[in-house]
Amino acid sequence: MTTVLYYIAQFVISFVATMLFSILFNAPKRLLLAAGFVGAMGWIIYRITVDLNYGIVMAAFLGSFILGMMSHTMSRRYKRPVIIFIVPGIIPLVPGGAAYEATRLLVTNAYTKAVNQFLEVTLTSGAIAFGILCAEIFYYIYTRLKHQYGKLKGKTYRKGYHMNNRL
């Protein structure tokens, strides 16, 4: 039961953090809940993956991939740019604490530990970027396939245009 409460607390805190960053980035007020939900889902996927011992880099990739997919979905649903959901949602995943720790280790002459920490920060940041890139590619492929499937079935695939209603 405590594990469930732990994940609920993680979800709520990341939801509020993402909403506050959405306010900071001047997101429309009606999108604050949706942006908070997207960011919280990305963080929960990250947290669960870390707790399952898949590693921080894999967790960052999966969290940002889910974040990217949900951002595209919300963007389509609310007819707003994807960036409104991605930017505030990615904030909880950014390895700022690890970057601070790496810098602190460097300043205190613990060079070996600092290099290892910097490498982890770099890999985590790259995984976040790659996760968003993969989500972009997957969503693009999905929309193209959906578009092509609609053409084959004779369904409406552009507003006001139907395959069977050609002049």
For each residue, the residues with C-beta under 8 A, 3 or more apart:
1: 4 5
2: 5 6
3: 6 7
4: 1 7 8
5: 1 2 8 9
6: 2 3 9 10
7: 3 4 10 11 44 47 48
8: 4 5 11 12
9: 5 6 12 13
10: 6 7 13 14 43 44 47
11: 7 8 14 15 40 43 44
12: 8 9 15 16 40
13: 9 10 16 17
14: 10 11 17 18 39 40 42 43 44 92
15: 11 12 18 19 36 37 39 40
16: 12 13 19 20 36
17: 13 14 20 21 39 91 92
18: 14 15 21 22 35 36 38 39 40 43 88 89 91 92
19: 15 16 22 23 32 33 35 36 39 88
20: 16 17 23 24
21: 17 18 24 25 39 87 88 91
22: 18 19 25 27 31 32 35 36 84 88
23: 19 20 26 27 32
24: 20 21 88
25: 21 22 84 87 88
26: 23
27: 22 23 31 32 35 84 88
28: 31 32 80 84
29: 32
30: 78
31: 22 27 28 34 35 74 78 80 84 85
32: 19 22 23 27 28 29 35 36
33: 19 36 37
34: 31 37 38 74 77 78 85
35: 18 19 22 27 31 32 38 39 74 84 85 88 89
36: 15 16 18 19 22 32 33 39 40
37: 15 33 34 40 41 70
38: 18 34 35 41 42 67 70 71 74 85 89
39: 14 15 17 18 19 21 35 36 42 43 67 85 88 89 90 91 92
40: 11 12 14 15 18 36 37 43 44
41: 37 38 44 45 66 67 70
42: 14 38 39 45 46 63 64 66 67 70 89 90 92 93
43: 10 11 14 18 39 40 46 47 63 92 93
44: 7 10 11 14 40 41 47 48
45: 41 42 48 49 59 62 63 66 67
46: 42 43 49 50 59 60 62 63 92 93
47: 7 10 43 44 50 51 59
48: 7 44 45 51 52
49: 45 46 52 54 58 59 62 63
50: 46 47 53 54 55 56 59
51: 47 48
52: 48 49
53: 50
54: 49 50 58 59 62
55: 50 58 59
56: 50 59 60 95 120 124
57: 60 61 120 123 124 127
58: 49 54 55 61 62 127
59: 45 46 47 49 50 54 55 56 62 63
60: 46 56 57 63 64 93 95 124 125 127 128 131
61: 57 58 64 65 127 128 130 131 134
62: 45 46 49 54 58 59 65 66 131
63: 42 43 45 46 49 59 60 66 67 93 128 131
64: 42 60 61 67 68 90 93 127 128 129 130 131 132 135
65: 61 62 68 69 131 132 134 135
66: 41 42 45 62 63 69 70 135
67: 38 39 41 42 45 63 64 70 71 85 86 89 90 93 131 132 135
68: 64 65 71 72 86 131 132 134 135 136 139
69: 65 66 72 73 135 138 139
70: 37 38 41 42 66 67 73 74 85 89
71: 38 67 68 74 75 82 85 86 89 135
72: 68 69 75 76 82 135 136 139
73: 69 70 76 77
74: 31 34 35 38 70 71 77 78 80 85
75: 71 72 78 79 80 81 82 84 85
76: 72 73 79
77: 34 73 74
78: 30 31 34 74 75
79: 75 76
80: 28 31 74 75 84
81: 75 84
82: 71 72 75 85 86
83: 86 87
84: 22 25 27 28 31 35 75 80 81 87 88
85: 31 34 35 38 39 67 70 71 74 75 82 88 89
86: 67 68 71 82 83 89 90 132
87: 21 25 83 84 90 91
88: 18 19 21 22 24 25 27 35 39 84 85 91
89: 18 35 38 39 42 67 70 71 85 86 92
90: 39 42 64 67 86 87 93 94 128 132
91: 17 18 21 39 87 88 94
92: 14 17 18 39 42 43 46 89
93: 42 43 46 60 63 64 67 90 128
94: 90 91 125 128
95: 56 60 98 99 120 121 124 125
96: 99 100
97: 100 101
98: 95 101 102 117 120 121 124
99: 95 96 102 103 118 121
100: 96 97 103 104
101: 97 98 104 105 117
102: 98 99 105 106 114 117 118 120 121
103: 99 100 106 107 114
104: 100 101 107 108
105: 101 102 108 110 111 113 114 117
106: 102 103 109 110 111 114 118
107: 103 104
108: 104 105
109: 106
110: 105 106 113 114
111: 105 106 114 115
112: 115 116
113: 105 110 116 117
114: 102 103 105 106 110 111 117 118
115: 111 112 118 119
116: 112 113 119 120
117: 98 101 102 105 113 114 120 121
118: 99 102 106 114 115 121 122
119: 115 116 122 123
120: 56 57 95 98 102 116 117 123 124
121: 95 98 99 102 117 118 124 125
122: 118 119 125 126
123: 57 119 120 126 127
124: 56 57 60 95 98 120 121 127 128
125: 60 94 95 121 122 128 129
126: 122 123 129 130
127: 57 58 60 61 64 123 124 130 131
128: 60 61 63 64 90 93 94 124 125 131 132
129: 64 125 126 132 133
130: 61 64 126 127 133 134
131: 60 61 62 63 64 65 67 68 127 128 134 135
132: 64 65 67 68 86 90 128 129 135 136
133: 129 130 136 137
134: 61 65 68 130 131 137 138
135: 64 65 66 67 68 69 71 72 131 132 138 139
136: 68 72 132 133 139 140
137: 133 134 140 141
138: 69 134 135 141 142
139: 68 69 72 135 136 142 143
140: 136 137 143 144
141: 137 138 144 145
142: 138 139 145 146
143: 139 140 146 147
144: 140 141 147 148
145: 141 142 148 149
146: 142 143 149 150
147: 143 144 150 151 157
148: 144 145 151 152
149: 145 146 152 153
150: 146 147 153 155 156 157
151: 147 148 154 155 157 163
152: 148 149
153: 149 150
154: 151 162 163 164
155: 150 151 162 163
156: 150 159 161 162
157: 147 150 151 161 163
158: 161
159: 156
160:
161: 156 157 158 165
162: 154 155 156 165
163: 151 154 155 157 166
164: 154
165: 161 162
166: 163
167:
